[in-house]
Amino acid sequence: MRLIQLRGPHGRRLGMVEDEHLRLLRSQHSVHALATAALEAGLPLASQAERDLTAELLDYPEIYLGCSAWVILPAVDHPAESARCLVSGTGLSHIRSAANRQAMHAAGEQVTDSMRMYQSGLEGGRPAPGAVGVAPEWFYKGCGTILRAHNQSLDVPAYAGDGGEEPEIAGIYIIDPAGEPRRLGMAAGNEFSDHQLEKKNYLYLAASKLRTCAIGPELVTDPDFHNVAGEVSILRAGERLWSKALRTGESVMCHSLVNIEHHHFKFEPHRRPGDVHIHFFGADAFSFGEGIRLADGDVMEVRFEGFGKPLRNTVRVETSPESLVTVRPV
């Protein structure tokens, strides 16, 4: 099942994808509300959605192209409190991401810490059932305020070095009343980072990740994450500037999904009942690694087979100079 969050003339609604139509749900108007109801009823998310379907259909292509009064929202959020949505990720999970990071930070070294981290994943990132494997790289992106939807812009602020796409699949989770993480599904994503800042010094990695990002347009409740093919493209002035075939999923990653999830949710603050978590699983390719610098107005398109329509976002570069943020005493 593929779900999509919308805002229309009379507020938020939740829909289920049916070919070229969206069938609206009656009483649950967000994925968070649907998940809460499913947990209360002891039902799978898809079953709870099916119980709430209406006969009301919307034209999906019209909405997808932005030609409707209905607007697509991020594939999931915390509708009441954005601060209760944590956005994070695991890097160095694919060989090409490790190679790109190695090239950025080599500076004469034959093997960098980035490549060592990838190698440790190859050696210990797929533990036997019930065992704990080696921890992957982990990074924080922000809370729900940094989430953007399909057709929205991703921002390069005045203080940034640049902004570049990172085409990934993200896991979507809610913490149940008992404090246990529950996976709601997965969504296509653009993790969008500041690679120029990161390239200056790998210790800037944490700051380079504090940028807007996008997920969607659809949440897939029962995805096949074994071996997922996809493509990332950059369009400039309506013409394709660059594109690359992608492959992600457990069979091509150095960490198993179970291991990634354990090392995210082992931290007690990550298991607060009612919170939403969005965790990016890593990129197989991005244009920065091939010498491309994105410009204002460029369109980034991310597509993964089995994850619905492609995610499209425009780069918006802030042109005003960076201004000093001052702190005053109370």
JOHU-V989049 format. One line per field, one symbol per residue. ss: DSSP state (A for helix, B for strand, O for the rest). psi: psi as a letter, one per 40 degrees, with the letter a starting at -180 (. if undefined). burial: # if it has 9 or more other ideal C-beta (glycine too) atoms within 8 Angstrom, else .. A space follows every 10 residues. Layout:
BEGIN
ss = ???
psi = ???
burial = ???
END
This chain:
BEGIN
ss = OBBBBBBBOO BBBBBBBBOO BBBBBOOOOO AAAAAAAAAA AOOOAAAAAA AOBBBBBBBA AAAAOOOOOO BBOOOOOOOO OAAABBBBBO OOOOAAAAAA AAAAAOOOOO OOAAAAAAAA AAAAOOOOOO OOOOOOOOBB BBBAAABBOO OOBBBBOOOO OOOBOOBBBB BBBBBOOOOO BBBBBBBBBB OOBOAAAAAA OAAAAAAAOO OOBBBOOOBB OOOOOOOBBB BBBBBBOOBB BBBBBBBBOA AAOOOOAAAA AAAAAOOAAA OOOOOBBBBB OOOOOOAAAA OOOOOOOOBB BBBBOOOOOO BBBBBBBOOO OOOOOOOOOO
psi = ihihhihadf aiihihhgbe ihhiiddhei dddddddddd efiidddddd eeiaehiihd ddddeffieh hhiidiihdd hdeehhhaih ifeidddddd ddddedfeid hidddddddd dddeegiihe ihaihiihih daaeeehiih eiihhhidei dahiighihh ihiihideeh hhhdaiiiih ehigdddddd heeeddddeg iiiiiaeihh dfihfdhhia ihihhhfeih diihiihaid eeieiidddd ddededhdee fhheiihhhh eiidiiddef ehhiiheihh hhhhhefaii hhiihhhhei ihihhihii.
burial = ########.. .######... #####..### #########. ....#####. .##...#### .###...#.# ########.. .#.####### ####.##### ##.###.... .#.#####.# #...#.#... ..##.#.### #.##.##### .#.###.#.# ########## ######.... ##.####### ########.. .#.###.### ########## #.#.#..### ######.... .#.#.##### .######.## #####....# ###.###### #########. .#.#...### ####..#... ######.... ..........
END
